[in-house]
Amino acid sequence: MTEHAEHTEHTEHTEHTVDVVVVGAGVTGLTAATELTDRGLDVVVLEARDRVGGRLWTDTHDDVMLELGGQWVSPDQTALLATLDRLGLDTFERYRSGAGVYIGRDGVRREFTGADFPVADRTAAEVDRITDLLDGLAAAMDPDRPWEHPQAHELDRITFGAWLAEQTDDVEARDNVALYIGPAMLTKPVHAFSALSAVLMAASAGSFSHLVDADFILDKRVVGGLQQVPVRLAAALGDRVHTDSAVDLVEWSDDGAVVHAAGRTWRARRVVVAVPPTLVSRIRFLPNLPPVHLQWRQHQSFGIVIKLHVTYATPFWRDAGLSGTAFSPYEVVHECYDNTNHGDARGTLVGFVSDENADELLLLDAAERRERVLGSLARFLGPEAAHPVAYYESRWSFEEWTAGAYATSFDVGGLTRYGPFVRQPVGPIEFGTSDVAGLGFQHVDGAIRVGRDLADRVR
Ligand code: FDA
């Protein structure tokens, strides 16, 4: 231990000794803590917020239960599905009967059924061709080792936007393919991340075809809300979980560590830091982390998205034969879905404003922002969409202990340069969240996989 640690031992009288300290009570940290506790280890979980769940947060506003963070479960997410099963949580299908709506580059609103957008034949053929290309690239990738892809260096040196421009001169085809990975997934403009990161996003969900299939990727929701996963995991861990305990200092040596949070200290053999890469720098490490650890986290950043929850007296779109699903690369709300709660007679839409559109809207006052959002929903679903009974915006960029959404991704070149280091331990300390997952990258499924892996590493 350092001199500082010795000093701390003398001045603080609340030092506890455990086998493992887990920092962060998101799904990753709670999964790791559960696995370690099941193996008989003495574990404590320290969480900065006054609640558990991190980017999962089910809350009620204006008498409507809202999924402020993550909510959807898809069939490929087998780690999450198994966890739901173990915790006894039920799922229900997103409402999806009726026609979808697409607004094209010409500004014309068109209704459609099936998976394909109503675009010109050439545009549709180009979207299909690029989808095949991306599926081929994703199939050649091990999402746990994207830097080993046969074309890794070539694809990591070019932005996804520039790569798309090389593939086709059909602007609407490009804009549609871009939509699925830029605004809809990484929540960054397509000039801000590499083609390799785009392929990772696809490979982490099994294929690009999965990402474009809303009925697959946004298949199910959890009755009562997805935050019940961390809430139930934390309940089983009981008084091992401490909220309002932001870790600000970790003193470590090869023998173990002393972790400081909210004026208390814990001595442990191993530490699991399950906080997003961008927040690791808020913790002081003594001695400091190796240079590559200080570097790589400066190249992985959160995207930005405003998640909109708009509730109406009834799901009026269903009467008009619409599913509530709508897309447009040319609208400020680039995608929206029927998000009515299980058993609720009212109708709720969820919509998303992402990357540069989110930047722009966050500069407006609340009334102007609401007007822009409702205007977009009305163009998709009709004038009734402008008259909700409740309206709420999840703005994770305002959250001190997240500061963005949905997750983090590397800048251009970062994945090949730093990817091999993201799971590297430092002395007794392991790091990880869904941001460094392979399968389930950026998703709850990835958080569970990373949490299990962290537990395997420290046992
Ligand atoms: P997470 O960030 O949840 O947990 C980290 C924890 O560490 C937090 O609780 C934080 O407070 C804490 N912490 C940080 N610094 C600390 C410190 N110094 N000391 C102590 N604690 C500290 N996924 C999905 O599967 N389906 C979906 O539909 C969506 N949709 C979606 C929408 C929105 C708006 C968001 C924001 C996210 C999603 N996601 C999603 C993503 C999903 O929610 C996310 O990948 C996981 O919940 C991440 O879980 P982790 O535990 O890895 O990190």
Boltz pocket constraint, residues with backbone or C-beta under 6 A from the ligand:
constraints:
  - pocket:
      binder: B
      contacts: [[A, 23], [A, 24], [A, 25], [A, 26], [A, 27], [A, 28], [A, 29], [A, 46], [A, 47], [A, 48], [A, 49], [A, 51], [A, 52], [A, 53], [A, 54], [A, 55], [A, 56], [A, 68], [A, 69], [A, 70], [A, 71], [A, 72], [A, 73], [A, 245], [A, 246], [A, 247], [A, 248], [A, 274], [A, 275], [A, 276], [A, 279], [A, 282], [A, 283], [A, 305], [A, 307], [A, 394], [A, 396], [A, 401], [A, 402], [A, 404], [A, 405], [A, 406], [A, 407], [A, 432], [A, 433], [A, 434], [A, 435], [A, 442], [A, 443], [A, 444], [A, 445], [A, 447]]
      max_distance: 6.0
